[in-house]
Amino acid sequence: MTNSVSSPVQPASWVSRLAAYRHPSNRRAIIEVAVTAIPFVALWVMMAFLAQYSLWLVLLLAVPTAGFMVRLFMIQHDCGHGAMFSSRRVNDWVGRILGVITLTPYDFWRQSHALHHAGSGNLDRRGVGDIDTLTVREYQARGLLGRLAYRIYRHPLVLFGVGPAYLFIVRNRVPFGVKGSGAMPWTSTMLTNLAIITLSALMIYLVGLGSFLLIHVPVVLIGASIGVWLFYVQHQFETTTWEHEPAWTHGESALHGSSYYDLPRPLMWMTGNIGIHHLHHLSSRIPFYRLPQVLSDHPELKGIGRITLWESLKCVRLTLWDEDRKRLVPFG
């Protein structure tokens, strides 16, 4: 794992240099939507056909189908940043439609995700759109029950199993967490819920309740776990950066507090290049399909916060921020 702290690359100089990559291509965006949505629908239909014959084949196909659902979420994610299409209106409506498939109320999510970008790595602004992380001192100051609750929350079975299922199936159905937003969170969430119910009813009518549950529940559960895992690794790595105000700066947190998750090329494609997360946080208006070009043009950025697939597995044990050592550390 590359130590981002020792990197000579300074974030302030890169914001303007990356501006040239921030212009979306509508043609490319349509292609990306098509090559993601069409295989997702085709695999879902294939699973519906196979549900009559083999449970195991259905569960086997649930994995790539979930992968395409994750990619649809990444497209929705870029729409939320205004980076997918040149038109804000097109971005929003594509995002809202995809939000029905990904079980995510688009407008409400977009607002909470903007707060995540605005305060990522800021110890004084934790709690919205991120993985709950305590400092060593905060953990030691908790009582027995408080420590136990945090240990349970950070257990892999909860963080990547129960938690993602709860987030996408239950938590996303009710808009809590953002104050002072008027009726928008409720409108976004309830309209999305209504669309989800309508689409689900249609699919149940076409394939039957049993087949629908057999197909869609594994796809949602697998996709949700993959999505939360990606989000976790993008910020929960040993040499990430957390600071209190006023020492915290957006540029430093973006470039050195977000990882470069260097996945094999097929996985990088399937996850919409979201692993190039340090550049995404530095300039969130860059379309995901242009992030590899940035790394190709500026190879010095490849060494910042780089984590391989194997190294990412070791991040699971990192649970507390050590303010003295400036590292994420295990409970031990």
Secondary structure in CASP SS format (residue, H / E / C, confidence):
PFRMAT SS
TARGET T0000
AUTHOR 0000-0000-0000
METHOD secondary structure of the structure
MODEL  1
M C 1.00
T C 1.00
N C 1.00
S H 1.00
V H 1.00
S H 1.00
S C 1.00
P C 1.00
V C 1.00
Q C 1.00
P H 1.00
A H 1.00
S H 1.00
W H 1.00
V H 1.00
S H 1.00
R H 1.00
L C 1.00
A H 1.00
A H 1.00
Y H 1.00
R C 1.00
H C 1.00
P C 1.00
S C 1.00
N H 1.00
R H 1.00
R H 1.00
A H 1.00
I H 1.00
I H 1.00
E H 1.00
V H 1.00
A H 1.00
V H 1.00
T H 1.00
A H 1.00
I H 1.00
P H 1.00
F H 1.00
V H 1.00
A H 1.00
L H 1.00
W H 1.00
V H 1.00
M H 1.00
M H 1.00
A H 1.00
F H 1.00
L H 1.00
A C 1.00
Q C 1.00
Y C 1.00
S C 1.00
L H 1.00
W H 1.00
L H 1.00
V H 1.00
L H 1.00
L H 1.00
L H 1.00
A H 1.00
V H 1.00
P H 1.00
T H 1.00
A H 1.00
G H 1.00
F H 1.00
M H 1.00
V H 1.00
R H 1.00
L H 1.00
F H 1.00
M H 1.00
I H 1.00
Q H 1.00
H H 1.00
D H 1.00
C H 1.00
G H 1.00
H C 1.00
G C 1.00
A C 1.00
M C 1.00
F C 1.00
S C 1.00
S C 1.00
R H 1.00
R H 1.00
V H 1.00
N H 1.00
D H 1.00
W H 1.00
V H 1.00
G H 1.00
R H 1.00
I H 1.00
L H 1.00
G H 1.00
V H 1.00
I H 1.00
T C 1.00
L C 1.00
T C 1.00
P C 1.00
Y H 1.00
D H 1.00
F H 1.00
W H 1.00
R H 1.00
Q H 1.00
S H 1.00
H H 1.00
A H 1.00
L H 1.00
H H 1.00
H H 1.00
A H 1.00
G H 1.00
S C 1.00
G C 1.00
N E 1.00
L C 1.00
D C 1.00
R C 1.00
R C 1.00
G C 1.00
V C 1.00
G C 1.00
D C 1.00
I C 1.00
D C 1.00
T C 1.00
L E 1.00
T E 1.00
V H 1.00
R H 1.00
E H 1.00
Y H 1.00
Q H 1.00
A H 1.00
R C 1.00
G C 1.00
L H 1.00
L H 1.00
G H 1.00
R H 1.00
L H 1.00
A H 1.00
Y H 1.00
R H 1.00
I H 1.00
Y H 1.00
R C 1.00
H C 1.00
P H 1.00
L H 1.00
V H 1.00
L H 1.00
F H 1.00
G H 1.00
V H 1.00
G H 1.00
P H 1.00
A H 1.00
Y H 1.00
L H 1.00
F H 1.00
I H 1.00
V H 1.00
R H 1.00
N H 1.00
R H 1.00
V C 1.00
P C 1.00
F C 1.00
G C 1.00
V C 1.00
K C 1.00
G C 1.00
S C 1.00
G C 1.00
A C 1.00
M H 1.00
P H 1.00
W H 1.00
T H 1.00
S H 1.00
T H 1.00
M H 1.00
L H 1.00
T H 1.00
N H 1.00
L H 1.00
A H 1.00
I H 1.00
I H 1.00
T H 1.00
L H 1.00
S H 1.00
A H 1.00
L H 1.00
M H 1.00
I H 1.00
Y H 1.00
L H 1.00
V H 1.00
G C 1.00
L H 1.00
G H 1.00
S H 1.00
F H 1.00
L H 1.00
L H 1.00
I H 1.00
H H 1.00
V H 1.00
P H 1.00
V H 1.00
V H 1.00
L H 1.00
I H 1.00
G H 1.00
A H 1.00
S H 1.00
I H 1.00
G H 1.00
V H 1.00
W H 1.00
L H 1.00
F H 1.00
Y H 1.00
V H 1.00
Q H 1.00
H H 1.00
Q C 1.00
F C 1.00
E C 1.00
T C 1.00
T C 1.00
T C 1.00
W C 1.00
E E 1.00
H C 1.00
E C 1.00
P C 1.00
A C 1.00
W C 1.00
T C 1.00
H H 1.00
G H 1.00
E H 1.00
S H 1.00
A H 1.00
L H 1.00
H H 1.00
G H 1.00
S C 1.00
S C 1.00
Y E 1.00
Y E 1.00
D E 1.00
L C 1.00
P C 1.00
R H 1.00
P H 1.00
L H 1.00
M H 1.00
W H 1.00
M H 1.00
T C 1.00
G C 1.00
N C 1.00
I C 1.00
G C 1.00
I E 1.00
H H 1.00
H H 1.00
L H 1.00
H H 1.00
H H 1.00
L H 1.00
S C 1.00
S C 1.00
R C 1.00
I C 1.00
P C 1.00
F H 1.00
Y H 1.00
R H 1.00
L H 1.00
P H 1.00
Q H 1.00
V H 1.00
L H 1.00
S H 1.00
D H 1.00
H C 1.00
P H 1.00
E H 1.00
L H 1.00
K H 1.00
G H 1.00
I C 1.00
G C 1.00
R E 1.00
I E 1.00
T E 1.00
L H 1.00
W H 1.00
E H 1.00
S H 1.00
L H 1.00
K H 1.00
C H 1.00
V H 1.00
R H 1.00
L C 1.00
T C 1.00
L E 1.00
W E 1.00
D E 1.00
E C 1.00
D C 1.00
R C 1.00
K C 1.00
R E 1.00
L E 1.00
V E 1.00
P C 1.00
F C 1.00
G C 1.00
END
